[in-house]
Amino acid sequence: MDWEDVRPKPQREITVGASLKELSIQDLEARIAALEGEIMRVKAELEAKRAQQRAADQLFKR
């Protein structure tokens, strides 16, 4: 067995708009999972910033 067969493949960086034709079904599923995770992370950060903005608005309106 060759070392290349057992070594995990490096994960590709996701580039929005890149061609998907070369990706396997497994790669596409992994890409979807990664993007969904990133969407959740961004939404959480957005909500945190909105909460900070609301708190600042409350503080300075008084």
PyMOL CGO cylinders between C-alpha atoms (Angstrom):
from pymol import cmd
from pymol.cgo import CYLINDER

trace = [
    CYLINDER, 0.00, 0.00, 0.00, 1.27, 3.42, -0.93, 0.3, 1, 1, 1, 1, 1, 1,
    CYLINDER, 1.27, 3.42, -0.93, 1.40, 6.24, 1.63, 0.3, 1, 1, 1, 1, 1, 1,
    CYLINDER, 1.40, 6.24, 1.63, -0.74, 8.36, -0.71, 0.3, 1, 1, 1, 1, 1, 1,
    CYLINDER, -0.74, 8.36, -0.71, -3.55, 5.82, -0.31, 0.3, 1, 1, 1, 1, 1, 1,
    CYLINDER, -3.55, 5.82, -0.31, -3.79, 6.21, 3.48, 0.3, 1, 1, 1, 1, 1, 1,
    CYLINDER, -3.79, 6.21, 3.48, -2.94, 9.87, 3.94, 0.3, 1, 1, 1, 1, 1, 1,
    CYLINDER, -2.94, 9.87, 3.94, -6.08, 12.05, 4.12, 0.3, 1, 1, 1, 1, 1, 1,
    CYLINDER, -6.08, 12.05, 4.12, -6.57, 14.39, 1.21, 0.3, 1, 1, 1, 1, 1, 1,
    CYLINDER, -6.57, 14.39, 1.21, -6.13, 18.04, 2.11, 0.3, 1, 1, 1, 1, 1, 1,
    CYLINDER, -6.13, 18.04, 2.11, -9.43, 19.87, 2.18, 0.3, 1, 1, 1, 1, 1, 1,
    CYLINDER, -9.43, 19.87, 2.18, -9.93, 22.31, -0.64, 0.3, 1, 1, 1, 1, 1, 1,
    CYLINDER, -9.93, 22.31, -0.64, -10.70, 25.89, 0.19, 0.3, 1, 1, 1, 1, 1, 1,
    CYLINDER, -10.70, 25.89, 0.19, -14.23, 26.80, -0.80, 0.3, 1, 1, 1, 1, 1, 1,
    CYLINDER, -14.23, 26.80, -0.80, -14.44, 29.53, -3.39, 0.3, 1, 1, 1, 1, 1, 1,
    CYLINDER, -14.44, 29.53, -3.39, -17.91, 30.85, -4.09, 0.3, 1, 1, 1, 1, 1, 1,
    CYLINDER, -17.91, 30.85, -4.09, -18.65, 30.72, -7.81, 0.3, 1, 1, 1, 1, 1, 1,
    CYLINDER, -18.65, 30.72, -7.81, -15.97, 28.14, -8.58, 0.3, 1, 1, 1, 1, 1, 1,
    CYLINDER, -15.97, 28.14, -8.58, -16.78, 25.35, -11.01, 0.3, 1, 1, 1, 1, 1, 1,
    CYLINDER, -16.78, 25.35, -11.01, -18.41, 22.33, -9.39, 0.3, 1, 1, 1, 1, 1, 1,
    CYLINDER, -18.41, 22.33, -9.39, -18.05, 19.96, -12.35, 0.3, 1, 1, 1, 1, 1, 1,
    CYLINDER, -18.05, 19.96, -12.35, -14.85, 18.36, -11.08, 0.3, 1, 1, 1, 1, 1, 1,
    CYLINDER, -14.85, 18.36, -11.08, -16.22, 17.58, -7.61, 0.3, 1, 1, 1, 1, 1, 1,
    CYLINDER, -16.22, 17.58, -7.61, -17.52, 14.17, -6.61, 0.3, 1, 1, 1, 1, 1, 1,
    CYLINDER, -17.52, 14.17, -6.61, -20.86, 13.60, -4.91, 0.3, 1, 1, 1, 1, 1, 1,
    CYLINDER, -20.86, 13.60, -4.91, -19.03, 13.22, -1.59, 0.3, 1, 1, 1, 1, 1, 1,
    CYLINDER, -19.03, 13.22, -1.59, -17.13, 16.47, -2.20, 0.3, 1, 1, 1, 1, 1, 1,
    CYLINDER, -17.13, 16.47, -2.20, -20.35, 18.31, -3.05, 0.3, 1, 1, 1, 1, 1, 1,
    CYLINDER, -20.35, 18.31, -3.05, -22.06, 17.01, 0.10, 0.3, 1, 1, 1, 1, 1, 1,
    CYLINDER, -22.06, 17.01, 0.10, -19.08, 18.08, 2.19, 0.3, 1, 1, 1, 1, 1, 1,
    CYLINDER, -19.08, 18.08, 2.19, -19.14, 21.49, 0.53, 0.3, 1, 1, 1, 1, 1, 1,
    CYLINDER, -19.14, 21.49, 0.53, -22.83, 21.93, 1.36, 0.3, 1, 1, 1, 1, 1, 1,
    CYLINDER, -22.83, 21.93, 1.36, -22.21, 20.96, 4.99, 0.3, 1, 1, 1, 1, 1, 1,
    CYLINDER, -22.21, 20.96, 4.99, -19.30, 23.40, 5.26, 0.3, 1, 1, 1, 1, 1, 1,
    CYLINDER, -19.30, 23.40, 5.26, -21.30, 26.23, 3.71, 0.3, 1, 1, 1, 1, 1, 1,
    CYLINDER, -21.30, 26.23, 3.71, -24.31, 25.55, 5.94, 0.3, 1, 1, 1, 1, 1, 1,
    CYLINDER, -24.31, 25.55, 5.94, -22.01, 25.66, 8.96, 0.3, 1, 1, 1, 1, 1, 1,
    CYLINDER, -22.01, 25.66, 8.96, -20.55, 28.95, 7.77, 0.3, 1, 1, 1, 1, 1, 1,
    CYLINDER, -20.55, 28.95, 7.77, -24.04, 30.39, 7.24, 0.3, 1, 1, 1, 1, 1, 1,
    CYLINDER, -24.04, 30.39, 7.24, -24.96, 29.48, 10.83, 0.3, 1, 1, 1, 1, 1, 1,
    CYLINDER, -24.96, 29.48, 10.83, -21.74, 31.06, 12.11, 0.3, 1, 1, 1, 1, 1, 1,
    CYLINDER, -21.74, 31.06, 12.11, -22.36, 34.29, 10.17, 0.3, 1, 1, 1, 1, 1, 1,
    CYLINDER, -22.36, 34.29, 10.17, -25.99, 34.49, 11.31, 0.3, 1, 1, 1, 1, 1, 1,
    CYLINDER, -25.99, 34.49, 11.31, -24.92, 34.08, 14.94, 0.3, 1, 1, 1, 1, 1, 1,
    CYLINDER, -24.92, 34.08, 14.94, -22.36, 36.87, 14.58, 0.3, 1, 1, 1, 1, 1, 1,
    CYLINDER, -22.36, 36.87, 14.58, -24.92, 39.09, 12.85, 0.3, 1, 1, 1, 1, 1, 1,
    CYLINDER, -24.92, 39.09, 12.85, -27.41, 38.58, 15.68, 0.3, 1, 1, 1, 1, 1, 1,
    CYLINDER, -27.41, 38.58, 15.68, -24.71, 39.34, 18.27, 0.3, 1, 1, 1, 1, 1, 1,
    CYLINDER, -24.71, 39.34, 18.27, -23.87, 42.59, 16.49, 0.3, 1, 1, 1, 1, 1, 1,
    CYLINDER, -23.87, 42.59, 16.49, -27.55, 43.52, 16.26, 0.3, 1, 1, 1, 1, 1, 1,
    CYLINDER, -27.55, 43.52, 16.26, -27.92, 42.91, 20.00, 0.3, 1, 1, 1, 1, 1, 1,
    CYLINDER, -27.92, 42.91, 20.00, -24.91, 45.15, 20.65, 0.3, 1, 1, 1, 1, 1, 1,
    CYLINDER, -24.91, 45.15, 20.65, -26.41, 47.82, 18.42, 0.3, 1, 1, 1, 1, 1, 1,
    CYLINDER, -26.41, 47.82, 18.42, -29.75, 47.64, 20.25, 0.3, 1, 1, 1, 1, 1, 1,
    CYLINDER, -29.75, 47.64, 20.25, -27.97, 47.93, 23.60, 0.3, 1, 1, 1, 1, 1, 1,
    CYLINDER, -27.97, 47.93, 23.60, -25.98, 50.94, 22.41, 0.3, 1, 1, 1, 1, 1, 1,
    CYLINDER, -25.98, 50.94, 22.41, -29.12, 52.56, 21.02, 0.3, 1, 1, 1, 1, 1, 1,
    CYLINDER, -29.12, 52.56, 21.02, -30.87, 52.08, 24.39, 0.3, 1, 1, 1, 1, 1, 1,
    CYLINDER, -30.87, 52.08, 24.39, -27.90, 53.50, 26.28, 0.3, 1, 1, 1, 1, 1, 1,
    CYLINDER, -27.90, 53.50, 26.28, -27.50, 56.64, 24.19, 0.3, 1, 1, 1, 1, 1, 1,
    CYLINDER, -27.50, 56.64, 24.19, -31.20, 57.41, 23.78, 0.3, 1, 1, 1, 1, 1, 1,
    CYLINDER, -31.20, 57.41, 23.78, -31.54, 58.05, 27.51, 0.3, 1, 1, 1, 1, 1, 1,
]
cmd.load_cgo(trace, "trace")
